[in-house]
Amino acid sequence: MLKKILFHILGALLILAGWALCVTAVGLDRGAVAFYYFTKTNILGLVLIFSGAYLPEIATFLIDRKS
């Protein structure tokens, strides 16, 4: 049970980190350079968000499978 809670907290932290990275990258690039939707930092932020969203489910599946 504690492992599942920790994986959910880790997933939430990954989602927050990805969101913060995307928002910061867009805010810093706004007006300085031509605007692009898909930059390296935005793609990295989206990867963090998606991995944070699916990490608890995958970890829970793997933990339950071992039991």
PDB file of N, CA, C and O in Angstrom:
ATOM      1  N   MET A   1       0.818  -1.198   0.000  1.00  0.00           N
ATOM      2  CA  MET A   1       0.000   0.000   0.000  1.00  0.00           C
ATOM      3  C   MET A   1       0.859   1.258   0.000  1.00  0.00           C
ATOM      4  O   MET A   1       0.573   2.219  -0.715  1.00  0.00           O
ATOM      5  N   LEU A   2       1.917   1.242   0.811  1.00  0.00           N
ATOM      6  CA  LEU A   2       2.800   2.398   0.886  1.00  0.00           C
ATOM      7  C   LEU A   2       3.520   2.628  -0.438  1.00  0.00           C
ATOM      8  O   LEU A   2       3.748   3.770  -0.837  1.00  0.00           O
ATOM      9  N   LYS A   3       3.880   1.531  -1.121  1.00  0.00           N
ATOM     10  CA  LYS A   3       4.546   1.664  -2.419  1.00  0.00           C
ATOM     11  C   LYS A   3       3.618   2.328  -3.429  1.00  0.00           C
ATOM     12  O   LYS A   3       4.053   3.159  -4.226  1.00  0.00           O
ATOM     13  N   LYS A   4       2.346   1.963  -3.395  1.00  0.00           N
ATOM     14  CA  LYS A   4       1.394   2.560  -4.332  1.00  0.00           C
ATOM     15  C   LYS A   4       1.245   4.053  -4.079  1.00  0.00           C
ATOM     16  O   LYS A   4       1.170   4.840  -5.022  1.00  0.00           O
ATOM     17  N   ILE A   5       1.201   4.445  -2.809  1.00  0.00           N
ATOM     18  CA  ILE A   5       1.086   5.864  -2.470  1.00  0.00           C
ATOM     19  C   ILE A   5       2.320   6.618  -2.939  1.00  0.00           C
ATOM     20  O   ILE A   5       2.217   7.720  -3.477  1.00  0.00           O
ATOM     21  N   LEU A   6       3.493   6.017  -2.731  1.00  0.00           N
ATOM     22  CA  LEU A   6       4.722   6.666  -3.167  1.00  0.00           C
ATOM     23  C   LEU A   6       4.780   6.830  -4.684  1.00  0.00           C
ATOM     24  O   LEU A   6       5.247   7.856  -5.178  1.00  0.00           O
ATOM     25  N   PHE A   7       4.311   5.831  -5.422  1.00  0.00           N
ATOM     26  CA  PHE A   7       4.297   5.950  -6.879  1.00  0.00           C
ATOM     27  C   PHE A   7       3.302   7.014  -7.348  1.00  0.00           C
ATOM     28  O   PHE A   7       3.545   7.688  -8.349  1.00  0.00           O
ATOM     29  N   HIS A   8       2.190   7.168  -6.637  1.00  0.00           N
ATOM     30  CA  HIS A   8       1.246   8.224  -6.985  1.00  0.00           C
ATOM     31  C   HIS A   8       1.824   9.608  -6.689  1.00  0.00           C
ATOM     32  O   HIS A   8       1.621  10.547  -7.459  1.00  0.00           O
ATOM     33  N   ILE A   9       2.534   9.728  -5.587  1.00  0.00           N
ATOM     34  CA  ILE A   9       3.181  11.003  -5.270  1.00  0.00           C
ATOM     35  C   ILE A   9       4.270  11.313  -6.295  1.00  0.00           C
ATOM     36  O   ILE A   9       4.393  12.453  -6.744  1.00  0.00           O
ATOM     37  N   LEU A  10       5.054  10.310  -6.663  1.00  0.00           N
ATOM     38  CA  LEU A  10       6.084  10.505  -7.682  1.00  0.00           C
ATOM     39  C   LEU A  10       5.463  10.891  -9.023  1.00  0.00           C
ATOM     40  O   LEU A  10       5.995  11.749  -9.728  1.00  0.00           O
ATOM     41  N   GLY A  11       4.356  10.271  -9.373  1.00  0.00           N
ATOM     42  CA  GLY A  11       3.659  10.622 -10.604  1.00  0.00           C
ATOM     43  C   GLY A  11       3.158  12.058 -10.584  1.00  0.00           C
ATOM     44  O   GLY A  11       3.258  12.771 -11.583  1.00  0.00           O
ATOM     45  N   ALA A  12       2.619  12.480  -9.448  1.00  0.00           N
ATOM     46  CA  ALA A  12       2.148  13.862  -9.336  1.00  0.00           C
ATOM     47  C   ALA A  12       3.306  14.848  -9.441  1.00  0.00           C
ATOM     48  O   ALA A  12       3.169  15.907 -10.053  1.00  0.00           O
ATOM     49  N   LEU A  13       4.440  14.502  -8.848  1.00  0.00           N
ATOM     50  CA  LEU A  13       5.604  15.375  -8.944  1.00  0.00           C
ATOM     51  C   LEU A  13       6.128  15.470 -10.377  1.00  0.00           C
ATOM     52  O   LEU A  13       6.559  16.537 -10.815  1.00  0.00           O
ATOM     53  N   LEU A  14       6.090  14.354 -11.102  1.00  0.00           N
ATOM     54  CA  LEU A  14       6.501  14.389 -12.502  1.00  0.00           C
ATOM     55  C   LEU A  14       5.557  15.252 -13.334  1.00  0.00           C
ATOM     56  O   LEU A  14       5.999  15.991 -14.213  1.00  0.00           O
ATOM     57  N   ILE A  15       4.264  15.158 -13.057  1.00  0.00           N
ATOM     58  CA  ILE A  15       3.289  15.984 -13.771  1.00  0.00           C
ATOM     59  C   ILE A  15       3.531  17.456 -13.484  1.00  0.00           C
ATOM     60  O   ILE A  15       3.515  18.275 -14.402  1.00  0.00           O
ATOM     61  N   LEU A  16       3.753  17.800 -12.228  1.00  0.00           N
ATOM     62  CA  LEU A  16       4.015  19.197 -11.871  1.00  0.00           C
ATOM     63  C   LEU A  16       5.320  19.698 -12.483  1.00  0.00           C
ATOM     64  O   LEU A  16       5.387  20.839 -12.941  1.00  0.00           O
ATOM     65  N   ALA A  17       6.351  18.865 -12.496  1.00  0.00           N
ATOM     66  CA  ALA A  17       7.623  19.267 -13.087  1.00  0.00           C
ATOM     67  C   ALA A  17       7.481  19.483 -14.589  1.00  0.00           C
ATOM     68  O   ALA A  17       8.040  20.436 -15.131  1.00  0.00           O
ATOM     69  N   GLY A  18       6.747  18.616 -15.261  1.00  0.00           N
ATOM     70  CA  GLY A  18       6.520  18.784 -16.699  1.00  0.00           C
ATOM     71  C   GLY A  18       5.713  20.022 -17.010  1.00  0.00           C
ATOM     72  O   GLY A  18       5.998  20.733 -17.974  1.00  0.00           O
ATOM     73  N   TRP A  19       4.706  20.281 -16.194  1.00  0.00           N
ATOM     74  CA  TRP A  19       3.898  21.483 -16.379  1.00  0.00           C
ATOM     75  C   TRP A  19       4.741  22.737 -16.172  1.00  0.00           C
ATOM     76  O   TRP A  19       4.665  23.681 -16.959  1.00  0.00           O
ATOM     77  N   ALA A  20       5.541  22.744 -15.111  1.00  0.00           N
ATOM     78  CA  ALA A  20       6.381  23.906 -14.820  1.00  0.00           C
ATOM     79  C   ALA A  20       7.404  24.125 -15.929  1.00  0.00           C
ATOM     80  O   ALA A  20       7.685  25.266 -16.295  1.00  0.00           O
ATOM     81  N   LEU A  21       7.955  23.056 -16.461  1.00  0.00           N
ATOM     82  CA  LEU A  21       8.919  23.170 -17.548  1.00  0.00           C
ATOM     83  C   LEU A  21       8.280  23.758 -18.794  1.00  0.00           C
ATOM     84  O   LEU A  21       8.861  24.635 -19.432  1.00  0.00           O
ATOM     85  N   CYS A  22       7.093  23.288 -19.146  1.00  0.00           N
ATOM     86  CA  CYS A  22       6.400  23.809 -20.325  1.00  0.00           C
ATOM     87  C   CYS A  22       6.030  25.279 -20.148  1.00  0.00           C
ATOM     88  O   CYS A  22       6.245  26.085 -21.053  1.00  0.00           O
ATOM     89  N   VAL A  23       5.479  25.630 -18.999  1.00  0.00           N
ATOM     90  CA  VAL A  23       5.060  27.005 -18.753  1.00  0.00           C
ATOM     91  C   VAL A  23       6.263  27.937 -18.745  1.00  0.00           C
ATOM     92  O   VAL A  23       6.205  29.030 -19.308  1.00  0.00           O
ATOM     93  N   THR A  24       7.345  27.516 -18.117  1.00  0.00           N
ATOM     94  CA  THR A  24       8.547  28.343 -18.069  1.00  0.00           C
ATOM     95  C   THR A  24       9.149  28.514 -19.456  1.00  0.00           C
ATOM     96  O   THR A  24       9.560  29.615 -19.825  1.00  0.00           O
ATOM     97  N   ALA A  25       9.203  27.439 -20.220  1.00  0.00           N
ATOM     98  CA  ALA A  25       9.782  27.517 -21.562  1.00  0.00           C
ATOM     99  C   ALA A  25       8.967  28.437 -22.460  1.00  0.00           C
ATOM    100  O   ALA A  25       9.536  29.234 -23.206  1.00  0.00           O
ATOM    101  N   VAL A  26       7.659  28.339 -22.400  1.00  0.00           N
ATOM    102  CA  VAL A  26       6.811  29.200 -23.224  1.00  0.00           C
ATOM    103  C   VAL A  26       6.926  30.644 -22.759  1.00  0.00           C
ATOM    104  O   VAL A  26       6.977  31.555 -23.585  1.00  0.00           O
ATOM    105  N   GLY A  27       6.967  30.863 -21.459  1.00  0.00           N
ATOM    106  CA  GLY A  27       7.071  32.222 -20.929  1.00  0.00           C
ATOM    107  C   GLY A  27       8.386  32.877 -21.272  1.00  0.00           C
ATOM    108  O   GLY A  27       8.423  34.071 -21.571  1.00  0.00           O
ATOM    109  N   LEU A  28       9.469  32.120 -21.235  1.00  0.00           N
ATOM    110  CA  LEU A  28      10.776  32.689 -21.550  1.00  0.00           C
ATOM    111  C   LEU A  28      10.961  32.919 -23.042  1.00  0.00           C
ATOM    112  O   LEU A  28      11.659  33.849 -23.445  1.00  0.00           O
ATOM    113  N   ASP A  29      10.346  32.087 -23.856  1.00  0.00           N
ATOM    114  CA  ASP A  29      10.495  32.224 -25.306  1.00  0.00           C
ATOM    115  C   ASP A  29       9.544  33.238 -25.912  1.00  0.00           C
ATOM    116  O   ASP A  29       9.742  33.669 -27.048  1.00  0.00           O
ATOM    117  N   ARG A  30       8.523  33.623 -25.179  1.00  0.00           N
ATOM    118  CA  ARG A  30       7.503  34.519 -25.724  1.00  0.00           C
ATOM    119  C   ARG A  30       8.118  35.875 -26.073  1.00  0.00           C
ATOM    120  O   ARG A  30       8.634  36.572 -25.199  1.00  0.00           O
ATOM    121  N   GLY A  31       8.061  36.232 -27.318  1.00  0.00           N
ATOM    122  CA  GLY A  31       8.546  37.523 -27.783  1.00  0.00           C
ATOM    123  C   GLY A  31      10.032  37.552 -28.083  1.00  0.00           C
ATOM    124  O   GLY A  31      10.488  38.454 -28.785  1.00  0.00           O
ATOM    125  N   ALA A  32      10.801  36.604 -27.582  1.00  0.00           N
ATOM    126  CA  ALA A  32      12.242  36.613 -27.808  1.00  0.00           C
ATOM    127  C   ALA A  32      12.589  35.982 -29.153  1.00  0.00           C
ATOM    128  O   ALA A  32      13.474  36.462 -29.861  1.00  0.00           O
ATOM    129  N   VAL A  33      11.901  34.924 -29.495  1.00  0.00           N
ATOM    130  CA  VAL A  33      12.141  34.215 -30.754  1.00  0.00           C
ATOM    131  C   VAL A  33      10.791  33.926 -31.394  1.00  0.00           C
ATOM    132  O   VAL A  33       9.742  34.126 -30.782  1.00  0.00           O
ATOM    133  N   ALA A  34      10.834  33.460 -32.615  1.00  0.00           N
ATOM    134  CA  ALA A  34       9.590  33.060 -33.280  1.00  0.00           C
ATOM    135  C   ALA A  34       8.958  31.926 -32.484  1.00  0.00           C
ATOM    136  O   ALA A  34       9.661  31.027 -32.022  1.00  0.00           O
ATOM    137  N   PHE A  35       7.638  31.959 -32.319  1.00  0.00           N
ATOM    138  CA  PHE A  35       6.948  30.989 -31.476  1.00  0.00           C
ATOM    139  C   PHE A  35       6.751  29.672 -32.218  1.00  0.00           C
ATOM    140  O   PHE A  35       6.266  29.644 -33.349  1.00  0.00           O
ATOM    141  N   TYR A  36       7.135  28.589 -31.562  1.00  0.00           N
ATOM    142  CA  TYR A  36       6.921  27.235 -32.064  1.00  0.00           C
ATOM    143  C   TYR A  36       6.186  26.446 -30.991  1.00  0.00           C
ATOM    144  O   TYR A  36       6.486  26.579 -29.805  1.00  0.00           O
ATOM    145  N   TYR A  37       5.234  25.635 -31.397  1.00  0.00           N
ATOM    146  CA  TYR A  37       4.505  24.820 -30.434  1.00  0.00           C
ATOM    147  C   TYR A  37       5.360  23.681 -29.900  1.00  0.00           C
ATOM    148  O   TYR A  37       5.295  23.355 -28.714  1.00  0.00           O
ATOM    149  N   PHE A  38       6.152  23.082 -30.762  1.00  0.00           N
ATOM    150  CA  PHE A  38       6.913  21.898 -30.370  1.00  0.00           C
ATOM    151  C   PHE A  38       8.395  22.213 -30.355  1.00  0.00           C
ATOM    152  O   PHE A  38       9.082  22.072 -31.366  1.00  0.00           O
ATOM    153  N   THR A  39       8.876  22.635 -29.210  1.00  0.00           N
ATOM    154  CA  THR A  39      10.301  22.805 -28.999  1.00  0.00           C
ATOM    155  C   THR A  39      10.801  21.635 -28.165  1.00  0.00           C
ATOM    156  O   THR A  39      10.010  20.835 -27.665  1.00  0.00           O
ATOM    157  N   LYS A  40      12.114  21.541 -28.018  1.00  0.00           N
ATOM    158  CA  LYS A  40      12.667  20.428 -27.231  1.00  0.00           C
ATOM    159  C   LYS A  40      12.199  20.472 -25.787  1.00  0.00           C
ATOM    160  O   LYS A  40      11.901  19.436 -25.192  1.00  0.00           O
ATOM    161  N   THR A  41      12.134  21.667 -25.227  1.00  0.00           N
ATOM    162  CA  THR A  41      11.714  21.761 -23.824  1.00  0.00           C
ATOM    163  C   THR A  41      10.234  21.434 -23.656  1.00  0.00           C
ATOM    164  O   THR A  41       9.846  20.825 -22.660  1.00  0.00           O
ATOM    165  N   ASN A  42       9.408  21.830 -24.612  1.00  0.00           N
ATOM    166  CA  ASN A  42       7.986  21.491 -24.516  1.00  0.00           C
ATOM    167  C   ASN A  42       7.756  19.995 -24.676  1.00  0.00           C
ATOM    168  O   ASN A  42       6.915  19.416 -23.989  1.00  0.00           O
ATOM    169  N   ILE A  43       8.494  19.375 -25.572  1.00  0.00           N
ATOM    170  CA  ILE A  43       8.354  17.931 -25.755  1.00  0.00           C
ATOM    171  C   ILE A  43       8.839  17.201 -24.502  1.00  0.00           C
ATOM    172  O   ILE A  43       8.224  16.222 -24.078  1.00  0.00           O
ATOM    173  N   LEU A  44       9.946  17.675 -23.903  1.00  0.00           N
ATOM    174  CA  LEU A  44      10.418  17.073 -22.659  1.00  0.00           C
ATOM    175  C   LEU A  44       9.382  17.242 -21.553  1.00  0.00           C
ATOM    176  O   LEU A  44       9.152  16.314 -20.778  1.00  0.00           O
ATOM    177  N   GLY A  45       8.757  18.410 -21.472  1.00  0.00           N
ATOM    178  CA  GLY A  45       7.706  18.626 -20.486  1.00  0.00           C
ATOM    179  C   GLY A  45       6.519  17.705 -20.696  1.00  0.00           C
ATOM    180  O   GLY A  45       5.964  17.174 -19.733  1.00  0.00           O
ATOM    181  N   LEU A  46       6.124  17.511 -21.946  1.00  0.00           N
ATOM    182  CA  LEU A  46       5.010  16.604 -22.243  1.00  0.00           C
ATOM    183  C   LEU A  46       5.363  15.159 -21.904  1.00  0.00           C
ATOM    184  O   LEU A  46       4.514  14.409 -21.422  1.00  0.00           O
ATOM    185  N   VAL A  47       6.599  14.771 -22.151  1.00  0.00           N
ATOM    186  CA  VAL A  47       7.042  13.420 -21.783  1.00  0.00           C
ATOM    187  C   VAL A  47       6.980  13.243 -20.269  1.00  0.00           C
ATOM    188  O   VAL A  47       6.563  12.191 -19.786  1.00  0.00           O
ATOM    189  N   LEU A  48       7.394  14.267 -19.517  1.00  0.00           N
ATOM    190  CA  LEU A  48       7.302  14.198 -18.065  1.00  0.00           C
ATOM    191  C   LEU A  48       5.849  14.088 -17.608  1.00  0.00           C
ATOM    192  O   LEU A  48       5.534  13.318 -16.701  1.00  0.00           O
ATOM    193  N   ILE A  49       4.974  14.854 -18.235  1.00  0.00           N
ATOM    194  CA  ILE A  49       3.557  14.809 -17.868  1.00  0.00           C
ATOM    195  C   ILE A  49       2.963  13.430 -18.148  1.00  0.00           C
ATOM    196  O   ILE A  49       2.276  12.865 -17.297  1.00  0.00           O
ATOM    197  N   PHE A  50       3.223  12.891 -19.331  1.00  0.00           N
ATOM    198  CA  PHE A  50       2.666  11.580 -19.665  1.00  0.00           C
ATOM    199  C   PHE A  50       3.267  10.471 -18.811  1.00  0.00           C
ATOM    200  O   PHE A  50       2.554   9.559 -18.392  1.00  0.00           O
ATOM    201  N   SER A  51       4.566  10.537 -18.548  1.00  0.00           N
ATOM    202  CA  SER A  51       5.163   9.501 -17.708  1.00  0.00           C
ATOM    203  C   SER A  51       4.636   9.597 -16.279  1.00  0.00           C
ATOM    204  O   SER A  51       4.446   8.572 -15.624  1.00  0.00           O
ATOM    205  N   GLY A  52       4.397  10.806 -15.788  1.00  0.00           N
ATOM    206  CA  GLY A  52       3.820  10.964 -14.466  1.00  0.00           C
ATOM    207  C   GLY A  52       2.381  10.488 -14.399  1.00  0.00           C
ATOM    208  O   GLY A  52       1.921  10.022 -13.357  1.00  0.00           O
ATOM    209  N   ALA A  53       1.674  10.606 -15.513  1.00  0.00           N
ATOM    210  CA  ALA A  53       0.281  10.172 -15.538  1.00  0.00           C
ATOM    211  C   ALA A  53       0.161   8.646 -15.558  1.00  0.00           C
ATOM    212  O   ALA A  53      -0.753   8.087 -14.952  1.00  0.00           O
ATOM    213  N   TYR A  54       1.072   7.981 -16.245  1.00  0.00           N
ATOM    214  CA  TYR A  54       0.961   6.534 -16.387  1.00  0.00           C
ATOM    215  C   TYR A  54       1.845   5.749 -15.437  1.00  0.00           C
ATOM    216  O   TYR A  54       1.662   4.539 -15.306  1.00  0.00           O
ATOM    217  N   LEU A  55       2.797   6.386 -14.769  1.00  0.00           N
ATOM    218  CA  LEU A  55       3.684   5.678 -13.848  1.00  0.00           C
ATOM    219  C   LEU A  55       2.937   4.958 -12.737  1.00  0.00           C
ATOM    220  O   LEU A  55       3.233   3.789 -12.486  1.00  0.00           O
ATOM    221  N   PRO A  56       1.981   5.592 -12.054  1.00  0.00           N
ATOM    222  CA  PRO A  56       1.284   4.859 -10.981  1.00  0.00           C
ATOM    223  C   PRO A  56       0.541   3.618 -11.469  1.00  0.00           C
ATOM    224  O   PRO A  56       0.518   2.595 -10.784  1.00  0.00           O
ATOM    225  N   GLU A  57      -0.056   3.707 -12.636  1.00  0.00           N
ATOM    226  CA  GLU A  57      -0.791   2.545 -13.160  1.00  0.00           C
ATOM    227  C   GLU A  57       0.149   1.400 -13.504  1.00  0.00           C
ATOM    228  O   GLU A  57      -0.128   0.245 -13.181  1.00  0.00           O
ATOM    229  N   ILE A  58       1.253   1.718 -14.156  1.00  0.00           N
ATOM    230  CA  ILE A  58       2.214   0.677 -14.531  1.00  0.00           C
ATOM    231  C   ILE A  58       2.849   0.072 -13.291  1.00  0.00           C
ATOM    232  O   ILE A  58       2.995  -1.147 -13.201  1.00  0.00           O
ATOM    233  N   ALA A  59       3.228   0.915 -12.331  1.00  0.00           N
ATOM    234  CA  ALA A  59       3.847   0.414 -11.102  1.00  0.00           C
ATOM    235  C   ALA A  59       2.871  -0.444 -10.302  1.00  0.00           C
ATOM    236  O   ALA A  59       3.255  -1.484  -9.766  1.00  0.00           O
ATOM    237  N   THR A  60       1.620  -0.019 -10.219  1.00  0.00           N
ATOM    238  CA  THR A  60       0.617  -0.809  -9.510  1.00  0.00           C
ATOM    239  C   THR A  60       0.408  -2.149 -10.176  1.00  0.00           C
ATOM    240  O   THR A  60       0.278  -3.166  -9.494  1.00  0.00           O
ATOM    241  N   PHE A  61       0.373  -2.170 -11.488  1.00  0.00           N
ATOM    242  CA  PHE A  61       0.232  -3.429 -12.224  1.00  0.00           C
ATOM    243  C   PHE A  61       1.396  -4.357 -11.945  1.00  0.00           C
ATOM    244  O   PHE A  61       1.198  -5.550 -11.718  1.00  0.00           O
ATOM    245  N   LEU A  62       2.621  -3.818 -11.959  1.00  0.00           N
ATOM    246  CA  LEU A  62       3.798  -4.647 -11.722  1.00  0.00           C
ATOM    247  C   LEU A  62       3.868  -5.133 -10.277  1.00  0.00           C
ATOM    248  O   LEU A  62       4.280  -6.265 -10.027  1.00  0.00           O
ATOM    249  N   ILE A  63       3.475  -4.301  -9.335  1.00  0.00           N
ATOM    250  CA  ILE A  63       3.481  -4.711  -7.926  1.00  0.00           C
ATOM    251  C   ILE A  63       2.442  -5.813  -7.690  1.00  0.00           C
ATOM    252  O   ILE A  63       2.718  -6.795  -7.002  1.00  0.00           O
ATOM    253  N   ASP A  64       1.249  -5.642  -8.265  1.00  0.00           N
ATOM    254  CA  ASP A  64       0.202  -6.652  -8.079  1.00  0.00           C
ATOM    255  C   ASP A  64       0.551  -7.962  -8.771  1.00  0.00           C
ATOM    256  O   ASP A  64       0.155  -9.031  -8.308  1.00  0.00           O
ATOM    257  N   ARG A  65       1.284  -7.889  -9.870  1.00  0.00           N
ATOM    258  CA  ARG A  65       1.656  -9.093 -10.589  1.00  0.00           C
ATOM    259  C   ARG A  65       2.669  -9.924  -9.799  1.00  0.00           C
ATOM    260  O   ARG A  65       2.647 -11.154  -9.851  1.00  0.00           O
ATOM    261  N   LYS A  66       3.560  -9.239  -9.067  1.00  0.00           N
ATOM    262  CA  LYS A  66       4.547  -9.959  -8.256  1.00  0.00           C
ATOM    263  C   LYS A  66       3.902 -10.645  -7.053  1.00  0.00           C
ATOM    264  O   LYS A  66       4.383 -11.677  -6.585  1.00  0.00           O
ATOM    265  N   SER A  67       2.816 -10.064  -6.562  1.00  0.00           N
ATOM    266  CA  SER A  67       2.166 -10.606  -5.348  1.00  0.00           C
ATOM    267  C   SER A  67       1.373 -11.866  -5.644  1.00  0.00           C
ATOM    268  O   SER A  67       0.770 -12.442  -4.739  1.00  0.00           O
TER     269      SER A  67
END
